[in-house]
Amino acid sequence: MNAHSSRRLRFLPPLLTLSIFTLLANCIESTQPLLTDSRPLLGDRLRFQLYALRDGAAHDPIIATFVWRRDRYALNSGSGEGFGDITIHPFEGPDLIVQSIRPGLPTEYAIARKLADGTYLAVAIDEADADEPTRNRLCSKETGASCRVAARDAVVAFARATAAKPHATGGLAVLLAD
């Protein structure tokens, strides 16, 4: 397993919700959270059944519970290793942006597309979905990072590119009743 694969696997759970998943390479990241306008869009407590999507099926189900604390959803309980705090932000149409925040690690981003009430398809925001001029302008290539972004506008630009493309892998998040 290469470094990108391992990174994608640890990112899978956190995105949660939404995002909460992905097996894509070249995910964007930042050194700190860039989306700071979070509010409890999905309620004060989230209990999700999360699945990795691959080979045309849902795999590896886990349950994670998050509670709203000040400015983010904090993991309260769950069977998934690698979870951290998340924030969820309105994006365009049925899409949300999920920001995964874990101490000592880069902040990562995903699109969560609402498929039905309480059901979301999550896909990591991938630099490869954007055109070369956008990548050259917005990505900082640092050691250990395929695309490090430094501004909210960069997250949004890459999110638009990812949202516009079909993806065969990612994750499924189903909001469960308490």
Residue frames relative to the residue before (quaternion, step in Angstrom):
aa qw qx qy qz dx dy dz
M 1.0000 0.0000 0.0000 0.0000 0.00 0.00 0.00
N 0.3257 -0.7619 0.5247 0.1953 3.61 -0.76 0.97
A 0.7229 -0.4492 0.2958 0.4338 3.58 -1.29 0.20
H 0.6467 0.5127 -0.3321 0.4567 3.61 0.99 -0.77
S 0.6396 0.5229 -0.3312 0.4559 3.61 0.95 -0.83
S 0.6736 0.4866 -0.3037 0.4660 3.55 0.87 -0.93
R 0.6318 0.5253 -0.3281 0.4661 3.59 1.01 -0.77
R 0.6581 0.5047 -0.3126 0.4632 3.56 0.95 -0.87
L 0.6617 0.5122 -0.3216 0.4431 3.59 0.93 -0.78
R 0.6803 0.4609 -0.3138 0.4757 3.62 0.92 -0.75
F 0.6298 0.5411 -0.3246 0.4531 3.56 1.16 -0.59
L 0.5143 0.6987 -0.3881 0.3110 3.51 1.13 -0.72
P 0.7194 0.4303 -0.2806 0.4676 3.59 0.58 -0.94
P 0.6884 0.5249 -0.3283 0.3779 3.56 0.60 -0.95
L 0.6599 0.5167 -0.3585 0.4112 3.45 0.77 -0.68
L 0.2938 -0.8565 0.4135 0.0956 3.33 0.92 0.13
T 0.7965 0.1708 0.1169 0.5681 2.41 -0.67 -0.95
L 0.8772 0.0479 0.0690 0.4727 2.70 -0.35 0.06
S 0.7838 0.1343 -0.1377 0.5905 2.96 -0.43 -0.39
I 0.3707 0.7460 -0.4624 0.3036 3.21 0.28 -0.25
F 0.8020 0.2343 -0.1970 0.5129 3.34 0.56 0.71
T 0.4663 0.7059 -0.5233 0.1017 3.26 -1.39 0.08
L 0.2264 -0.7611 0.5971 0.1135 3.38 -1.15 0.73
L 0.4095 0.7289 -0.4577 0.3024 3.56 1.19 0.45
A 0.4033 -0.6771 0.5523 0.2719 3.53 -1.18 0.53
N 0.8070 0.3456 -0.2106 0.4301 3.52 -1.35 0.16
C 0.2088 0.7860 -0.5508 0.1878 3.60 0.98 0.78
I 0.4397 -0.6664 0.5229 0.2986 3.56 -1.05 0.69
E 0.0321 -0.7776 0.6279 0.0112 3.54 -1.25 0.50
S 0.1677 -0.7537 0.6220 0.1303 3.54 -1.35 0.23
T 0.5841 -0.5975 0.4155 0.3592 3.56 -1.20 0.43
Q 0.7781 0.0794 -0.0450 0.6214 3.58 1.24 -0.46
P 0.6413 -0.5136 0.3733 0.4309 3.61 -1.19 0.34
L 0.2353 -0.7904 0.5554 0.1070 3.57 -0.90 0.99
L 0.6761 0.4235 -0.2791 0.5344 3.59 1.23 -0.39
T 0.0320 -0.8641 0.4999 -0.0486 3.56 -0.23 1.29
D 0.5992 0.5950 -0.3475 0.4077 3.60 1.25 0.10
S 0.2476 0.8249 -0.4833 0.1568 3.58 1.10 0.61
R 0.0212 0.7451 -0.6666 0.0057 3.50 -1.29 0.62
P 0.6115 -0.5945 0.3708 0.3677 3.62 -1.15 0.42
L 0.1303 -0.8567 0.4965 0.0510 3.58 0.50 1.23
L 0.7808 0.3259 -0.1659 0.5066 3.58 1.01 -0.75
G 0.7093 -0.4041 0.2491 0.5212 3.59 1.26 0.32
D 0.6426 -0.5617 0.3764 0.3603 3.55 -1.32 0.19
R 0.7758 0.1794 -0.0985 0.5969 3.58 1.23 -0.40
L 0.0843 -0.7941 0.6018 0.0076 3.55 -0.83 1.05
R 0.0192 -0.7590 0.6508 0.0006 3.55 -0.89 0.97
F 0.0373 -0.8356 0.5452 -0.0562 3.54 -0.43 1.30
Q 0.2377 -0.6522 0.6914 0.2001 3.49 -1.34 0.57
L 0.1118 -0.8221 0.5582 0.0002 3.55 -0.62 1.18
Y 0.0723 -0.7921 0.6061 0.0031 3.56 -1.02 0.86
A 0.3482 -0.6656 0.6104 0.2513 3.55 -1.20 0.58
L 0.2347 -0.7689 0.5801 0.1314 3.59 -0.93 0.89
R 0.2834 0.7244 -0.5958 0.1998 3.54 -0.86 1.04
D 0.8290 0.1888 -0.1581 0.5021 3.54 -1.21 0.52
G 0.6835 -0.5305 0.2835 0.4136 3.58 1.02 0.78
A 0.7395 0.3442 -0.2234 0.5336 3.61 1.21 0.31
A 0.4877 -0.6223 0.5229 0.3185 3.56 -1.34 0.31
H 0.0721 -0.8085 0.5837 -0.0214 3.57 -0.92 1.03
D 0.8610 0.2532 -0.1162 0.4256 3.51 -1.44 0.12
P 0.0691 0.8354 -0.5433 0.0473 3.64 0.70 0.96
I 0.0243 0.7570 -0.6528 0.0129 3.52 -1.15 0.77
I 0.2879 -0.7255 0.5917 0.2016 3.55 -1.24 0.41
A 0.0001 -0.7822 0.6226 -0.0230 3.55 -1.00 0.86
T 0.1592 -0.7699 0.6130 0.0788 3.55 -1.05 0.84
F 0.0930 -0.7824 0.6156 0.0144 3.54 -0.93 1.01
V 0.1292 -0.7681 0.6202 0.0927 3.58 -1.13 0.66
W 0.5004 -0.6531 0.4818 0.3017 3.54 -1.12 0.75
R 0.0486 0.7713 -0.6307 0.0706 3.53 -0.89 1.05
R 0.8610 -0.1246 0.0066 0.4931 3.54 -0.53 1.29
D 0.8268 -0.1734 0.1674 0.5082 3.59 0.17 -1.24
R 0.7755 0.2392 -0.1487 0.5651 3.60 1.25 0.30
Y 0.4824 -0.5990 0.5401 0.3417 3.50 -1.37 0.21
A 0.1550 -0.7852 0.5962 0.0634 3.56 -0.77 1.08
L 0.5165 -0.6257 0.4817 0.3312 3.55 -1.03 0.78
N 0.1981 -0.7897 0.5755 0.0765 3.56 -0.76 1.11
S 0.7592 -0.1692 0.1198 0.6170 3.56 1.04 -0.78
G 0.2537 0.7745 -0.5550 0.1665 3.53 -1.17 0.50
S 0.4690 -0.6846 0.4941 0.2591 3.47 -1.25 0.45
G 0.6121 0.5898 -0.3455 0.3975 3.58 1.22 -0.05
E 0.3387 -0.7099 0.5848 0.1985 3.51 -0.89 0.98
G 0.7570 0.3958 -0.2678 0.4457 3.55 -1.07 0.63
F 0.4722 0.6536 -0.4618 0.3695 3.57 1.22 0.12
G 0.0299 -0.7559 0.6531 0.0339 3.49 -1.25 0.52
D 0.7114 -0.3782 0.3294 0.4923 3.52 -1.24 -0.38
I 0.1175 -0.7769 0.6134 0.0792 3.53 -1.22 0.51
T 0.1449 -0.7228 0.6594 0.1477 3.49 -1.34 0.33
I 0.2117 -0.7702 0.5949 0.0902 3.54 -1.14 0.72
H 0.0640 -0.8266 0.5580 -0.0356 3.55 -0.77 1.09
P 0.5075 -0.6172 0.4901 0.3483 3.60 -0.99 0.76
F 0.1263 -0.7776 0.6106 0.0808 3.53 -1.10 0.69
E 0.7213 -0.3751 0.2977 0.5004 3.59 -0.51 -1.11
G 0.8299 0.0822 -0.0930 0.5439 3.57 -0.96 0.88
P 0.8147 -0.2234 0.1682 0.5081 3.59 -0.85 -0.95
D 0.5634 0.6500 -0.3630 0.3581 3.58 1.26 -0.03
L 0.1581 -0.7288 0.6598 0.0926 3.48 -1.31 0.65
I 0.2876 -0.6895 0.6168 0.2479 3.55 -1.29 0.28
V 0.1587 -0.7616 0.6235 0.0770 3.54 -0.95 0.96
Q 0.1595 -0.7683 0.6176 0.0532 3.51 -0.94 1.02
S 0.1888 -0.7926 0.5744 0.0790 3.60 -0.72 1.08
I 0.0699 -0.8163 0.5725 -0.0305 3.55 -0.66 1.19
R 0.1068 0.7805 -0.6074 0.1026 3.56 -0.66 1.16
P 0.5264 -0.6613 0.4248 0.3241 3.60 -0.73 1.01
G 0.8359 0.2177 -0.1768 0.4718 3.52 -0.99 0.92
L 0.7080 0.3864 -0.2517 0.5348 3.59 1.29 -0.03
P 0.6060 -0.5445 0.4101 0.4099 3.60 -1.16 0.40
T 0.4737 -0.6181 0.5439 0.3126 3.54 -1.25 0.53
E 0.1314 -0.7988 0.5854 0.0447 3.58 -0.93 0.95
Y 0.2754 -0.7881 0.5434 0.0883 3.55 -1.23 0.58
A 0.0079 -0.7857 0.6185 -0.0050 3.54 -1.17 0.65
I 0.3947 -0.6387 0.5986 0.2794 3.51 -1.39 0.33
A 0.0903 -0.7515 0.6498 0.0701 3.56 -1.05 0.80
R 0.1255 -0.8079 0.5752 0.0277 3.54 -0.51 1.22
K 0.3776 -0.7280 0.5285 0.2193 3.56 -0.73 1.09
L 0.2107 -0.7903 0.5683 0.0902 3.55 -0.71 1.14
A 0.7441 -0.1130 0.1202 0.6474 3.56 1.15 -0.80
D 0.7034 -0.4135 0.3125 0.4864 3.60 -1.21 0.15
G 0.8607 0.1117 -0.1044 0.4856 3.55 -0.81 1.06
T 0.7005 0.4171 -0.2688 0.5128 3.61 1.22 0.17
Y 0.0239 -0.8236 0.5633 -0.0614 3.56 -0.73 1.14
L 0.2682 -0.6975 0.6393 0.1814 3.53 -1.20 0.70
A 0.1173 -0.8102 0.5734 0.0327 3.59 -0.72 1.08
V 0.0107 0.7775 -0.6261 0.0583 3.53 -0.96 0.99
A 0.4784 -0.6640 0.4905 0.2995 3.56 -0.89 0.93
I 0.4520 -0.6423 0.5380 0.3061 3.57 -1.10 0.69
D 0.1360 -0.8396 0.5251 -0.0288 3.50 -0.51 1.34
E 0.4671 -0.6977 0.4703 0.2718 3.56 -0.73 1.05
A 0.6187 0.5783 -0.3422 0.4071 3.60 1.07 -0.68
D 0.5842 0.5818 -0.3724 0.4260 3.61 1.22 -0.31
A 0.6621 0.4822 -0.2996 0.4892 3.59 1.21 -0.43
D 0.5690 -0.5880 0.4446 0.3645 3.55 -1.25 0.39
E 0.7024 -0.5024 0.3180 0.3913 3.54 -1.27 0.43
P 0.6494 0.5039 -0.3516 0.4481 3.66 0.85 -0.75
T 0.6342 0.5139 -0.3356 0.4701 3.61 1.01 -0.75
R 0.6501 0.5090 -0.3170 0.4667 3.61 0.89 -0.88
N 0.6772 0.5011 -0.2991 0.4481 3.58 0.87 -0.94
R 0.6913 0.4874 -0.2710 0.4595 3.57 1.03 -0.81
L 0.8170 0.3364 -0.1302 0.4499 3.60 0.88 -0.95
C 0.6804 0.4797 -0.2935 0.4699 3.61 1.18 -0.41
S 0.1802 -0.7097 0.6687 0.1289 3.47 -1.11 0.81
K 0.2407 -0.7763 0.5688 0.1261 3.59 -0.68 1.09
E 0.0602 0.7956 -0.5957 0.0919 3.53 -0.29 1.30
T 0.6627 -0.4891 0.3732 0.4269 3.54 -1.21 0.39
G 0.8230 0.2179 -0.1769 0.4939 3.56 -0.86 0.99
A 0.7249 0.3501 -0.2327 0.5457 3.60 1.24 -0.07
S 0.3571 -0.7262 0.5357 0.2412 3.56 -0.90 0.84
C 0.7887 -0.0582 0.0535 0.6097 3.58 1.09 -0.73
R 0.0417 -0.7899 0.6117 -0.0145 3.56 -0.36 1.23
V 0.1560 -0.7887 0.5913 0.0633 3.56 -0.80 1.07
A 0.2754 -0.7995 0.5212 0.1154 3.54 -1.16 0.61
A 0.7751 0.2812 -0.1594 0.5428 3.60 1.23 -0.06
R 0.6435 -0.5317 0.4018 0.3766 3.54 -1.23 0.59
D 0.6360 0.5487 -0.3338 0.4278 3.60 0.93 -0.86
A 0.6291 0.5266 -0.3349 0.4635 3.59 1.08 -0.67
V 0.6205 0.5262 -0.3382 0.4730 3.60 0.98 -0.82
V 0.6760 0.4979 -0.2899 0.4594 3.59 0.88 -0.95
A 0.6473 0.5176 -0.3289 0.4526 3.61 0.91 -0.83
F 0.6908 0.4502 -0.2809 0.4912 3.60 0.89 -0.87
A 0.6055 0.5475 -0.3565 0.4544 3.60 1.06 -0.67
R 0.6357 0.5232 -0.3304 0.4616 3.60 0.96 -0.79
A 0.6601 0.5050 -0.3083 0.4628 3.55 0.94 -0.88
T 0.6684 0.4883 -0.3009 0.4736 3.61 0.92 -0.85
A 0.6608 0.5193 -0.3114 0.4435 3.59 0.92 -0.90
A 0.6737 0.5215 -0.2885 0.4370 3.59 1.11 -0.65
K 0.7076 0.4436 -0.2556 0.4870 3.60 1.23 -0.28
P 0.4621 -0.6445 0.5182 0.3204 3.58 -1.14 0.56
H 0.1094 -0.7902 0.6011 0.0473 3.59 -1.11 0.69
A 0.3379 -0.7671 0.5196 0.1653 3.55 -0.89 0.99
T 0.7443 0.2980 -0.1971 0.5643 3.59 1.21 -0.31
G 0.3016 0.7262 -0.5833 0.2034 3.53 -1.28 0.26
G 0.5003 -0.6407 0.4798 0.3302 3.53 -1.00 -0.80
L 0.2851 -0.7133 0.6141 0.1811 3.48 -1.35 0.32
A 0.0663 -0.7803 0.6217 0.0157 3.56 -0.90 0.94
V 0.0834 -0.7838 0.6153 0.0086 3.53 -0.78 1.11
L 0.3406 -0.7411 0.5485 0.1843 3.55 -0.68 1.15
L 0.2013 -0.7966 0.5640 0.0828 3.58 -0.70 1.12
A 0.4913 -0.6160 0.5198 0.3301 3.56 -1.20 0.55
D 0.5015 -0.6431 0.4812 0.3216 3.58 -1.12 0.62
